Amino acid sequence: SHAGRSQLARAIDFANANPDSPAERVLTDAGAALGRALASLVNIVDIHDVIVLHDGILESTAFERAMREAHDAHLFPSPPPSTLSLEVEELDPTSGARGAAAGALFMLLRSGDVVTDLRAPHQ
């Protein structure tokens, strides 16, 4: 909601202005948790590009810094290879639709129905 975003924005502004505050600690802990989770995903799936879309939370320098540091520290091998890319981008109005379409396409391709349909004779 709009009220929620403005409250989040105020909390991020406060944390950025008060580096040793509990607000900054919460953002740092959250960023580190996300960074560890992303590193685990990269280690398990062996992917080379990670894109993190955000809706304002990464305006926190503490959050993004902690996310990147935890991500790099938990990768195998450590330090991460230069081919690995962790990109941070802000959401735009079409991000949700593009994500849903990509998920649907992935599931369709994974099911094999597309290949089956292309090979089957049409009646």
Buried (B, 14 or more C-beta within 10 A) or exposed (E): EEEEEEEBBEBBEBBBEEEEBEBBBBBBBBBBEBBBBBBBEBEEEEEEEBEBBBEBBBBBBBBBBBBBBBBBBBBEEEEBEEEBEBEEEEEEEEBEEEEEEEEEEEEEEEEEEEEEEEEEEEE
